[in-house]
Every structure is written in structure tokens, then in C-alpha cells.
């Protein structure tokens, strides 16, 4: 069986010329294939979305909100089923997948309040007998290109808000785990969303470039690695589109000497190895401020020894990586760290996994005495590899973070309110946690990093998302009054 596209409210393209494999990472088995769109399919997808957008943009806010509420209820009802779908193709454990769905659900709930979110402004009698008001209107067709690591949550960052604002969406999910997007599309249809308002387009670079180049697509939301985010931003903006492209990360966790080391060790393990480290908000670098390094590393290693790696459907703590190629890439970084002279405290390549031998296994890995010139520090590994750096004080820790080209998320563990406040104010990073290792903002805030972690001006979801998916129109009104007639070639003046 081949997974086809979702265009015009039905599945199409199940017998494509090009397709790619979809694996169960816990068994290594190819479970199905997914269609890869060519330019003709891209054109058909955008055409269907454009047709639907013309009607959907005129649909009342009350009706849009009703569809959002219905979708919310369906998503809540089917959350467990969706979590199992995610685990089967991504590999993360079911509990982690359920958390992903829950965080996505919060964004749906935010979008349900769209009548309030789209309120404009009104100025009565701004000039004599002249009223001025502003409205927010949809863009038309927008594209969403989402990554493999959150096949449900990232689409739910963008799609509900875009649809609530009156746009039609073409979603291009990762070809590695496409079934979650198809499941969501069917829930939207059941909720009453008109056919064509949501399209799911599968594929590789051909599909991505097709959306970036198509004149009918007015905006692109992207999440992925920094090199691809830069490419998407540059190519999309060169063609006149709005683009928000969220890139990679190297998230640091600073541990000060006054921190609760048990709390910090728990956080480092949870944030470093959850979802096998395949999170853009994973902690991959712990910055230990002297003299806590030795004790902190010992406590982290102690907790790692109790982790159970295996099939995510068996109650394990950590599942496999998404593909064999990615597993091998991450393992190559472990070897590189050894060659560079870092102290390999725990070697995940030796893991005995509770799963099929052919699964894409790599256990939690811990390096100590890592320096900022090593590839295990400079590169986004996107796997269960945690590096500990040692620094003499707070200022040195801040220098390490600010010198890093990424600026997605960071955390500080301390009992000092003054240190936490200074860190939050000074660090050059978009999202900061104080004794919180994964500071993903709630839905009514906005998610986004700084520096090479974000290209564009708009963060994801929340207020920034509403502004991104709409454009402002200002209307100035004066009703006829014979006493104010006559020709006047001067520039209009208020008075």
C-alpha cells in the first residue's frame, strides 16, 4: 500500500511514479510507502486550495470557530490513536507521543478563540466626519512544511491558526512519518472543514520547491534544520512570499553551584534523551559551573543507567531513532567525540534494546570535558548525545552561550533569583527556562528562537501566528456631505 496525497477532500496519487519507504523504527521493517509529488501534483494541490480559499475566507467567524471546536473535540477523542500512529512511524514512546498531541491540542484551543483574535480597531471621527477602521484579512493559500520529529504537534502549531484566520493550507509533512498528517486531515473533514481548505502533499525537495516557487502560495511556515531553513527563507522571500523558517538548535542548560543537583540531573536526562534527543528543544549541552561538574556528571550517569531503551509500545523510556541512516550519523558523532579527546562516560552504542535486532537503536550517550571546538558541541546532532562543558563561573557560561550561532532555547538551574533574572535578561536566546529544561511556550505566547534558529520576523503560533497568517487593511470612510464638496488638490489634512 502507498500513502497518497489528500487533495480536495479525498486521497489521490496512490500509484505514483516516485515514492519513498516508511519504516517502523523499532523493527527496521518497511511498513508502507508514501507518494512523492511532481510539479503536476503540486499545481493540482494549490489549485484545489485556491478554489477553497475563495469561499472559506468569506465564511463567518462563528462558523470557523464552530469547525475549530468540533476539530478540538475529535482530536481529544482520538488522541490515543494518533499517539500510536506517531510511535509506529517515528519511534518515540507512546507516552511521549501523547504529550506531543496534548501540546498540539492547546494550539487548537487557542485558535478556537479566533473571533477575539481577529478583532480590528475603530477610530470614530478621526478627522471631521471621517471614521477609520482596520481589519485583518487572510492571505489566501499558505504552505506548511513540517519535520519528522513532531509529525502532529508542528502541523498543529500552524494549521489551526491559519485556517481560523480564513486561509487554505497546503501541508507538506515529512516523508519519514506521513500518516499522522493524513489522520489529522480526516479529522478536519469530519469536523466540517470544507474540502480543499486543508491539503496534504507528500514528497521530497520537488514538493518543497514547488510550494516555494508557486505564485499561488502566499506564505510558508517551515520547521527543520538550519541549512534547509535558510534555503527555504531565501528562496521563498525571493519570490515575494512571507516566510517563517524555524531552524536548528544547540540548547544549553547552565547549572550554577547553588542549584539543586538532583533536580538538575533529572532535568538533564529528561530533556537530553526524551524522544531519543530528536527535539529542537532537547538539551544537548550542559554547562557545569565549577565546582559542581564531577558530582553533576555522576548523578546524570546514575540516572542514565536506569533508562530502558526499546520499542515505544512496550513501556520503555526511550525508543529508536527515526531511520537507520540517522542512527548511523549520530553514532559517527560518538566516534568523533572520542577522537577529539572528550571523556565518554556512557556509550550508547552498546545498548541492549528491548526490541527487534533490526531496530534503529542507539542508547543514551554522555560526554564530559567537552570543549567548544569539538564537533559534538558545534553541530546539531539531533540524537541522544549529551555533552558536559566545564566553566569557572557565571560570566564564562554566558559567554559560551552567546558565542554559539544557535539561539533557540536555554535553561538555567539555580536557587538565586538574581542570577536567574540576570540570565533571562542577558542571554541571546529566544526562549529561556528557569529551572525548566524545555521552555516551550504555552499556546497564547509564541514559539521561536534567535540567531541561526529562526529566519524571518514571526515566531510560531500564538499572537505572532495570527499576525503572520493575516494582513492588515485600513479603511477610511466619509459619507457624502454637500457642505464639504469642491475640488482641492492639496494633500489631505486632518482637522
DRENTITOR-244261 format. One line per 10 residues: number of its first residue (from 1); their letters; for each residue x, y, z negated of C-alpha. Coordinates in steps of 0.1 Angstrom, whole numbers, m for minus. Last residue first. Example, Ala and Ser with C-alpha at 12.3 -4.5 7.8 and 13.67 -1.06 7.14 Angstrom:
2
2 = sa = 137:m11:m71; 123:m45:m78;
//
This chain:
495
495 = xxxxxxxxxx = m88:686:m113; m69:660:m94; m51:671:m63; m54:657:m28; m26:668:m4; m38:698:16; m56:693:49; m89:705:35; m121:704:57; m154:711:40;
485 = xxxxxxxxxx = m176:693:15; m177:696:m22; m211:713:m25; m226:687:m2; m220:660:m28; m214:625:m14; m203:598:m39; m167:597:m49; m148:565:m55; m111:555:m58;
475 = xxxxxxxxxx = m105:517:m57; m72:502:m69; m63:467:m58; m40:445:m78; m26:412:m66; m33:378:m81; m14:345:m86; 17:361:m102; m3:383:m126; m22:353:m139;
465 = xxxxxxxxxx = 10:333:m143; 28:361:m161; m1:362:m186; 1:325:m194; 17:301:m168; 53:303:m155; 76:333:m157; 75:360:m130; 104:381:m118; 121:357:m94;
455 = xxxxxxxxxx = 148:331:m97; 150:315:m131; 175:292:m149; 205:308:m132; 202:339:m155; 171:339:m177; 145:313:m186; 107:309:m182; 75:299:m199; 47:324:m206;
445 = xxxxxxxxxx = 26:330:m237; m11:320:m239; m2:284:m231; 22:279:m261; 59:285:m255; 83:255:m251; 109:260:m280; 124:225:m279; 147:224:m310; 126:244:m335;
435 = xxxxxxxxxx = 147:255:m365; 144:290:m349; 137:284:m312; 145:308:m284; 132:310:m248; 147:333:m222; 184:332:m231; 210:359:m234; 213:356:m272; 212:389:m291;
425 = xxxxxxxxxx = 177:394:m305; 169:358:m314; 205:354:m329; 201:385:m350; 168:373:m364; 180:338:m371; 212:351:m388; 191:375:m410; 166:349:m419; 193:326:m431;
415 = xxxxxxxxxx = 184:289:m436; 199:280:m403; 193:259:m372; 194:279:m340; 178:269:m307; 182:275:m270; 161:276:m239; 166:285:m202; 197:308:m199; 221:290:m176;
405 = xxxxxxxxxx = 254:305:m165; 271:298:m199; 291:327:m212; 262:339:m234; 260:305:m251; 297:301:m258; 300:337:m270; 271:332:m294; 289:302:m310; 321:323:m313;
395 = xxxxxxxxxx = 302:350:m331; 286:325:m355; 319:310:m366; 348:286:m360; 334:266:m331; 331:229:m324; 312:215:m294; 290:184:m295; 278:169:m263; 246:148:m259;
385 = xxxxxxxxxx = 241:126:m229; 206:111:m224; 202:124:m188; 197:156:m169; 235:160:m164; 233:198:m159; 270:205:m154; 294:227:m174; 294:206:m205; 299:170:m192;
375 = xxxxxxxxxx = 320:186:m165; 346:197:m191; 357:233:m192; 336:243:m222; 352:218:m245; 337:187:m260; 350:176:m295; 323:150:m298; 304:130:m272; 272:111:m278;
365 = xxxxxxxxxx = 253:88:m255; 217:75:m257; 213:44:m236; 213:39:m199; 188:16:m182; 173:16:m147; 155:m17:m150; 169:m47:m132; 176:m66:m165; 139:m63:m174;
355 = xxxxxxxxxx = 131:m46:m207; 141:m42:m243; 174:m27:m235; 208:m38:m247; 228:m5:m243; 265:m7:m235; 264:23:m210; 250:44:m238; 285:48:m254; 283:64:m288;
345 = xxxxxxxxxx = 312:84:m303; 330:92:m270; 356:118:m281; 362:141:m252; 395:137:m233; 386:147:m198; 388:110:m187; 362:101:m213; 339:129:m202; 342:118:m166;
335 = xxxxxxxxxx = 332:82:m175; 301:95:m192; 294:117:m162; 295:87:m139; 268:71:m161; 245:101:m153; 250:95:m116; 245:58:m119; 212:63:m137; 201:89:m110;
325 = xxxxxxxxxx = 208:64:m83; 190:36:m101; 159:58:m104; 138:75:m131; 160:68:m161; 148:41:m185; 127:45:m217; 133:58:m251; 117:51:m285; 102:17:m276;
315 = xxxxxxxxxx = 65:9:m282; 63:m17:m254; 49:4:m226; 80:25:m224; 101:m5:m214; 133:m3:m234; 156:16:m257; 151:13:m294; 168:40:m315; 182:31:m349;
305 = xxxxxxxxxx = 218:35:m340; 210:70:m327; 201:81:m362; 235:72:m376; 252:89:m347; 234:121:m354; 243:119:m391; 280:113:m384; 281:141:m359; 266:165:m384;
295 = xxxxxxxxxx = 290:155:m412; 321:160:m389; 309:193:m374; 296:211:m405; 328:232:m413; 327:250:m390; 298:259:m366; 285:230:m346; 273:239:m311; 251:210:m299;
285 = xxxxxxxxxx = 249:208:m262; 223:188:m242; 191:199:m259; 163:190:m235; 142:219:m222; 146:210:m185; 137:175:m195; 152:142:m183; 171:136:m216; 158:100:m216;
275 = xxxxxxxxxx = 123:113:m221; 134:122:m257; 171:118:m260; 185:153:m268; 155:169:m283; 147:140:m307; 184:133:m315; 193:169:m320; 162:176:m340; 167:147:m365;
265 = xxxxxxxxxx = 203:158:m369; 193:194:m376; 167:184:m401; 192:162:m419; 218:189:m417; 196:215:m434; 214:246:m421; 237:267:m442; 268:259:m421; 252:271:m389;
255 = xxxxxxxxxx = 239:246:m362; 236:261:m328; 215:240:m303; 223:247:m267; 202:241:m236; 221:237:m203; 194:244:m178; 182:241:m143; 159:262:m121; 125:278:m122;
245 = xxxxxxxxxx = 116:293:m89; 88:320:m89; 83:331:m53; 61:357:m37; 63:353:0; 77:376:27; 96:350:48; 129:359:33; 112:355:m1; 106:319:6;
235 = xxxxxxxxxx = 140:310:19; 159:328:m9; 137:315:m37; 135:279:m24; 173:278:m19; 180:293:m54; 156:268:m69; 173:240:m50; 207:249:m64; 192:255:m99;
225 = xxxxxxxxxx = 175:221:m102; 137:219:m102; 105:238:m108; 88:258:m80; 59:282:m76; 54:295:m40; 33:323:m27; 14:334:4; 12:302:23; m5:309:57;
215 = xxxxxxxxxx = 27:321:73; 43:286:68; 80:287:63; 83:278:26; 54:253:29; 71:235:59; 105:237:42; 91:218:13; 73:192:35; 104:186:56;
205 = xxxxxxxxxx = 126:185:24; 107:154:12; 71:144:12; 37:144:m3; 10:170:1; m18:172:m25; m45:197:m16; m66:216:m41; m92:241:m29; m98:218:1;
195 = xxxxxxxxxx = m129:201:m12; m149:223:m36; m140:218:m73; m169:201:m90; m153:184:m119; m152:151:m100; m131:168:m73; m107:181:m100; m104:146:m115; m96:132:m81;
185 = xxxxxxxxxx = m68:157:m76; m54:149:m111; m51:112:m101; m34:121:m69; m9:143:m88; m2:115:m113; 4:90:m85; 34:109:m69; 63:97:m91; 95:97:m71;
175 = xxxxxxxxxx = 81:117:m42; 80:147:m65; 47:167:m62; 39:191:m34; 7:208:m45; m12:230:m19; m34:253:m39; m64:274:m30; m67:307:m48; m96:322:m68;
165 = xxxxxxxxxx = m78:332:m100; m90:301:m117; m74:280:m89; m40:296:m95; m43:293:m133; m54:257:m131; m26:248:m106; 4:264:m122; 13:249:m156; m9:219:m149;
155 = xxxxxxxxxx = 13:209:m120; 42:211:m145; 24:189:m171; 14:161:m148; 45:149:m130; 68:162:m157; 103:148:m149; 97:143:m112; 96:180:m102; 68:202:m89;
145 = xxxxxxxxxx = 64:223:m57; 33:245:m60; 22:263:m29; m3:292:m27; m32:298:m3; m51:331:m7; m36:358:m28; m64:362:m53; m78:396:m63; m72:416:m95;
135 = xxxxxxxxxx = m94:447:m97; m87:484:m105; m112:513:m110; m111:550:m102; m141:574:m105; m142:608:m89; m169:634:m98; m141:658:m108; m110:638:m112; m106:607:m133;
125 = xxxxxxxxxx = m144:610:m139; m147:574:m152; m115:554:m154; m120:517:m150; m96:487:m156; m97:451:m144; m107:420:m162; m91:389:m147; m81:372:m180; m115:377:m196;
115 = xxxxxxxxxx = m134:359:m169; m105:334:m167; m110:319:m201; m109:284:m188; m74:291:m176; m62:289:m212; m79:256:m217; m62:242:m186; m29:254:m199; m35:235:m232;
105 = xxxxxxxxxx = m43:204:m212; m8:205:m198; 6:203:m233; m16:173:m240; m6:155:m208; 30:158:m217; 24:146:m252; 7:115:m237; 37:109:m215; 59:110:m246;
95 = xxxxxxxxxx = 37:85:m264; 37:63:m233; 75:61:m231; 92:78:m202; 97:56:m171; 86:80:m144; 65:57:m123; 47:34:m147; 50:59:m176; 32:86:m157;
85 = xxxxxxxxxx = 3:63:m148; 1:52:m184; m2:88:m195; m29:94:m170; m50:66:m184; m45:79:m219; m56:114:m209; m88:103:m191; m113:118:m215; m92:150:m221;
75 = xxxxxxxxxx = m87:154:m183; m124:150:m177; m133:175:m203; m108:200:m190; m120:195:m155; m155:203:m166; m143:235:m183; m123:245:m153; m153:239:m130; m175:260:m153;
65 = xxxxxxxxxx = m149:288:m153; m149:290:m115; m187:292:m115; m188:320:m141; m160:338:m123; m182:338:m92; m171:321:m60; m159:347:m34; m123:335:m36; m135:299:m32;
55 = xxxxxxxxxx = m151:306:2; m121:319:21; m98:297:1; m115:265:15; m106:274:50; m70:283:41; m66:250:22; m77:230:52; m54:249:74; m25:245:50;
45 = xxxxxxxxxx = m29:208:49; m33:204:86; m1:225:92; 18:204:67; 6:172:84; 18:185:118; 51:195:102; 58:160:90; 46:147:57; 62:118:39;
35 = xxxxxxxxxx = 38:91:28; 45:73:m5; 54:36:m10; 44:11:m36; 57:m9:m66; 94:m11:m58; 108:m31:m87; 135:m18:m110; 116:m33:m139; 115:m3:m163;
25 = xxxxxxxxxx = 119:22:m136; 88:11:m118; 97:23:m83; 81:44:m55; 97:40:m21; 96:66:6; 76:71:38; 80:82:74; 58:73:104; 28:73:82;
15 = xxxxxxxxxx = 0:48:77; m17:61:46; m19:95:62; m52:107:46; m69:105:12; m100:127:8; m111:161:m5; m100:182:25; m64:169:22; m51:145:m4;
5 = xxxxx = m20:129:11; m13:91:13; 1:66:m12; 11:35:8; 0:0:0;
//
